[in-house]
Amino acid sequence: MSEPLLELRDVQTHFPVESGFVRRRQIGTVKAVDGVSFALARGEVLGLVGESGCGKSTLARAILQLVPTTGGAVLLGGRALTAASPDEIKRARRDMQMVFQDPFASLNPRMTVFDTLAEPLRVHRVCPAEEIPARVARLMERVGLAPRFSRKYPHEFSGGQRQRIAIARALALEPQLLIADEPVSALDVSIQAQILNLLAQLVREMNLSLLFIAHDLSVVKHISDRVAVMYLGRIVELGTAAEVMEHPRHPYTRALISAIPTVHAVDGRTRIVLSGDPPSPLNPPAGCAFHPRCPFAQDGCKASVPILRPAGPDHTAACVRLDELPPAN
């Protein structure tokens, strides 16, 4: 890989848990993100998957510096965002943008589409005021919306149209990095396909780097070059989309893949049902965080936290028993 656009080095985001009304004292720490490292190349799509509560959205906000990082480093184009000043972060916003899960919540209901798309152009002084209407019209056309609707408000659009508006707003500053946080989970299935195809088209046309967050591996497989699987604040498997989907090595990844709905039964495929619920990030288990639910767990899994190690071509996994596990069905 050439010099990556985005690089994460052991990123941590911990939130203190406090008690008391008058004298506040810390009684614990929520380890939402607990040592994540990966790199994202220019023009690459990385899918990030995992159960709800595993830290995916917190990691996205930590990359954008919307929540503080308590350890590690986030580098965008070689610039360390975790050590940047507020003015430097503001300038970096032009190169990184985010599409949130719920388009109705992420759009201001009191602002027209025109004002929503014009706001980043005005804040960052991208162009003279007289050029803004033309740029807004081009943004709407790029995401498949007619410019004549620019004076309407968000409630006058469907869910899919609102998400297109949110994508247009993210593209207004022509960023290099786009983070999409479950952008299709609130949409109908038919609309999901349209939004996924739009994102894939934009990645090709604009040479965007895309971090695509979801909990549905079938959706991630459709759009991603590589896939990272996250569990309780850590990456447990990382590799090319084809390699991870066809030859999953971590037991958690195997369970996720086995849960993908299929129209017809797949010969030899075994449904893996995990016992119990994901542990709390306030009190994670010792050693491998997945061992209380893992069908292959042994006493040695409690001894130390496993690190990512080679599991195949362009493929790594974090499992103590990686070399001992039987092939996935």
VOKE-545316 format. One line per field, with one value per residue (C-alpha): chain; x, y negated, z. Coordinates in steps of 0.5 Angstrom, whole numbers. Each point is the difference from the previous one (the first is absolute). Example, Ala and Ser with C-alpha at 12.3 -4.5 7.8 and 13.67 -1.06 7.14 Angstrom:
VOKE-545316
balum <- [A:A]
east <- [25:2]
north <- [9:-7]
up <- [16:-2]
END
This chain:
VOKE-545316
balum <- [A:A:A:A:A:A:A:A:A:A:A:A:A:A:A:A:A:A:A:A:A:A:A:A:A:A:A:A:A:A:A:A:A:A:A:A:A:A:A:A:A:A:A:A:A:A:A:A:A:A:A:A:A:A:A:A:A:A:A:A:A:A:A:A:A:A:A:A:A:A:A:A:A:A:A:A:A:A:A:A:A:A:A:A:A:A:A:A:A:A:A:A:A:A:A:A:A:A:A:A:A:A:A:A:A:A:A:A:A:A:A:A:A:A:A:A:A:A:A:A:A:A:A:A:A:A:A:A:A:A:A:A:A:A:A:A:A:A:A:A:A:A:A:A:A:A:A:A:A:A:A:A:A:A:A:A:A:A:A:A:A:A:A:A:A:A:A:A:A:A:A:A:A:A:A:A:A:A:A:A:A:A:A:A:A:A:A:A:A:A:A:A:A:A:A:A:A:A:A:A:A:A:A:A:A:A:A:A:A:A:A:A:A:A:A:A:A:A:A:A:A:A:A:A:A:A:A:A:A:A:A:A:A:A:A:A:A:A:A:A:A:A:A:A:A:A:A:A:A:A:A:A:A:A:A:A:A:A:A:A:A:A:A:A:A:A:A:A:A:A:A:A:A:A:A:A:A:A:A:A:A:A:A:A:A:A:A:A:A:A:A:A:A:A:A:A:A:A:A:A:A:A:A:A:A:A:A:A:A:A:A:A:A:A:A:A:A:A:A:A:A:A:A:A:A:A:A:A:A]
east <- [0:2:0:-7:-5:-2:4:-2:5:-2:-6:-4:-6:-2:-6:1:-6:-2:-4:-2:-4:4:7:1:4:2:-2:2:1:-3:5:-4:6:6:6:-2:5:-1:1:-4:3:-3:-6:-1:-6:1:-6:-1:-5:-2:-6:-3:4:7:2:0:-4:5:6:-3:-1:7:3:-4:2:-7:1:7:5:4:5:4:0:-4:3:-3:5:5:-3:-1:-7:1:5:-3:-2:-8:2:4:-6:-5:5:0:-8:1:3:-4:-8:-5:-7:-4:-5:-6:-1:-6:4:6:-3:-3:-7:0:4:-1:4:3:2:3:4:3:1:7:2:-1:3:7:-1:1:-3:-3:-7:-2:2:-3:-7:4:4:-6:-4:6:0:-7:1:6:-4:-6:-5:-3:3:-7:-2:6:-5:-4:1:2:-7:-2:5:0:5:4:0:2:6:2:-1:5:5:0:1:6:3:-1:7:3:3:5:-3:-7:-3:-6:-3:-6:-3:-5:-2:-6:-2:-5:4:-1:2:7:2:-1:4:6:0:1:5:4:-1:3:6:2:-1:3:5:-3:3:-7:0:-7:-3:-5:-3:-2:6:-4:-1:8:2:-4:4:7:7:2:-4:2:-4:-1:-2:0:4:6:1:0:0:3:0:-2:-8:1:5:-4:-7:3:5:-2:5:-2:-6:-4:0:-2:-6:-2:1:-4:-6:0:-7:-1:-5:2:3:8:3:4:-1:-1:-4:4:-4:4:-1:-2:1:6:4:0:5:0:2:3:3:7:4:-4:-6:-4:2:-7:-4:5:-1:7:3:5:3:6:-5:-1:8:1:-3:1:3:-1:5:0:-6:1:2:-2:-4:1:-3:0:-1:4:-2:1:4:-4:-7:-3:-2:-7:-6]
north <- [0:-7:-5:0:-6:2:4:2:2:3:-5:1:-4:1:-3:-1:2:-5:1:-5:-7:-5:4:3:6:5:7:3:-1:2:3:-2:1:3:1:-1:0:0:-4:-2:-1:-6:3:6:2:3:3:0:5:3:0:-6:-3:3:-7:-1:-7:-2:1:-4:-6:1:0:-7:-2:-1:4:0:5:2:4:1:-4:-1:-3:-3:-1:1:-6:3:-3:3:-6:-5:-7:-2:-4:6:4:-5:0:8:0:-1:6:5:0:4:3:2:6:-4:-5:-4:-1:-2:-5:-7:0:-8:0:1:5:-6:-3:7:0:-7:0:4:-4:-7:3:2:-6:5:-5:-7:-1:0:7:3:1:4:4:2:2:4:4:2:2:4:4:1:-6:-5:-7:-3:4:-4:-5:6:2:7:2:-1:6:7:4:2:-7:-3:5:-3:-7:2:3:-6:-4:4:-1:-7:-1:5:4:6:4:2:3:3:3:5:-5:6:3:-5:1:5:6:-3:-7:3:3:-7:-3:5:-1:-7:0:5:-4:-6:3:2:-7:-4:5:0:4:3:3:3:2:5:6:4:4:1:-7:-1:5:-4:-6:1:2:2:2:-1:3:-3:3:-4:-6:4:3:8:1:-4:2:-1:1:6:4:-2:2:6:2:-3:2:-3:3:-6:-1:7:-2:-6:3:6:-5:-3:2:4:1:7:5:0:8:1:-7:0:-5:-2:-3:-4:1:-6:-7:-4:-2:-7:-5:-2:6:4:8:1:2:1:-4:5:7:0:1:4:7:1:-3:3:-2:-3:-5:-4:-1:-6:-4:3:-5:0:5:3:5:0:-4:-8:3:0:2:-1:7:4:7:-3:6:5:-2:5:-3:-4:4]
up <- [0:-2:6:3:0:7:5:7:5:6:1:7:2:7:4:7:5:5:7:5:-1:4:0:-6:0:-6:1:-6:-8:-6:-5:-6:-5:3:-4:-8:-5:-8:-6:-6:-7:-5:-4:5:3:7:3:8:3:7:4:3:6:-2:-1:-8:0:6:-4:-6:4:3:-7:-1:7:2:6:3:0:6:-3:-7:-6:-6:-6:-6:-6:5:4:8:1:7:2:-5:3:-1:-6:-3:1:-4:-6:0:0:-7:-1:4:0:3:-2:6:1:1:-6:4:6:-3:-5:4:-1:-1:-5:-8:-4:-3:7:2:-6:0:7:0:-6:4:6:-4:-5:-5:-6:-1:2:-7:-2:6:-4:-6:5:4:-6:-2:6:0:-7:2:5:-5:3:-5:2:0:7:3:4:3:7:3:2:-7:-3:1:4:-6:-2:6:0:-6:2:6:-5:-4:6:2:-7:0:2:-5:6:-1:5:1:6:0:6:-1:-6:-2:6:1:-8:-3:-4:-7:2:4:-7:-3:5:0:-8:1:5:-4:-6:4:2:-7:-3:6:2:7:6:3:7:0:7:0:4:-6:-3:-7:-1:2:-5:-6:1:4:-3:7:7:7:5:7:7:6:-2:-4:-7:0:-7:-6:-7:-7:-1:-4:5:6:-3:-3:5:7:5:7:3:1:-8:-1:4:-3:-7:2:2:-7:-3:-6:-5:-1:5:-1:0:6:3:8:4:6:5:5:8:4:-1:-2:6:3:-2:7:2:-5:1:1:-6:-6:0:-4:4:5:-7:-4:-2:0:6:5:6:-4:-3:7:1:-5:-5:-7:-5:-8:-3:-7:-2:-8:-6:2:6:8:6:7:3:5:-3:-7:-3:4:-3:-5:-6:-1:-2]
END
